[in-house]
Amino acid sequence: MSLRKYIDNIKPNFEEGGKLHAFRSIFDGFETFLYVPNTTAKSGSNIHDAIDSKRIMSMVVIALMPAMLFGMYNVGYQNYLAAGTLATASFLEIFCYGFLAVLPKILVSYIVGLGIEFAWAQWKNEEIQEGYLVSGILIPLIVPIGCPLWMLALACAFSVIFCKEIFGGTGMNIFNPAIAARMFLFFAYPSKMTGDTVWVAQDSIFGLGNNLPDGFTAATPLGEIGQGIAPNASICDMICGFIPGSIGETSLIAIAIGAIILLWTGIASWKTMVSVFVGGGIMAAIFEATGTTSMVWWHHFILGGFAFGAVFMATDPVTSCRTETGKYIYGFIIGAMAVIIRIKNAGYPEGMMLAIFFGNMLAPMIDHFVVERNISKRLKRGGTK
């Protein structure tokens, strides 16, 4: 018997009057995860375009795979490098160690986030929404490997409850849930999100990896620059991603592969993505030209979470601008603000996430003024005041 037939046979148990009707939302969630529903959106749904939301989420997850897989390898690479055993370790050993170090964070993210989504849907007697499929991977990728699991669980719960469900669920949220989780962690537990002790995994796992000395430190290149120290990493290492940093944010190559997938499928807006780099590049060049910083302007693109944020976070279709002109303005503001925060605030060398958070807040206002301006221009062309 096929899976489809089996699901159809047990479905009546979860429908109105069935003995398992109380779990209808959970069953519906699993069914729509396995098979695209053959019904159209209900009246009043938050519809932005013709692309099915489940297909959007699936493609974004696929686009995140290169960054996630490289992040796993880099976690192992940094541990073996710090212990001085990199030369004797195989690729498989390094990757497996990183995989085992990152996997618990992904599991905690999904268990907590989806658990709350399922419970919320049951309580409200609504369909389970698939928006957390992307957030569940994004959140672990934008935190340092040293972030404790209990902190990650708190951040996931905060982002789902207060930045998503309170606003009405997927498609109605103002702020990107992953950004909200990162901001919650940074402001609530800054010592676990910054500094030189959180970027390298320090304990062996099932005989893999190395136990590093207590208090071992390793600064990110962006952190070194923020302290006025020339980074030890080469430009090649910065581009490839062999540097300390948040799990999924180090490799420009892996992020570029994800960007190509998102642009090729039409899921992400190139206008927003390019505008982030333009805004950041112009602002960084101004600071460099005026002697405010010695950092070369394009180094901002290959350090920290700038590229990751521009590709995967700023382009979120729910929390970004939806007007075509607004996308240019929105992206430019995020890129410029990220560089301003990086250079002018020594206590917060990574400004991308905060910039996107403020960009989400400004997006509705930007769209409003763009629409009003278009209406005004059309009225003038028609001779109406």
Salt bridges, closest charged atoms under 4 A:
ASP8 OD1 - ARG4 NH2 2.82
GLU16 OE1 - HIS21 NE2 3.37
GLU31 OE2 - ARG4 NH2 2.86
GLU31 OE2 - LYS11 NZ 3.43
GLU117 OE2 - LYS164 NZ 2.33
GLU127 OE2 - LYS42 NZ 3.76
GLU130 OE1 - LYS54 NZ 2.99
GLU249 OE2 - ARG182 NH1 3.82
GLU324 OE1 - LYS271 NZ 2.63
GLU324 OE2 - LYS327 NZ 3.24
GLU350 OE2 - ARG342 NH2 3.36
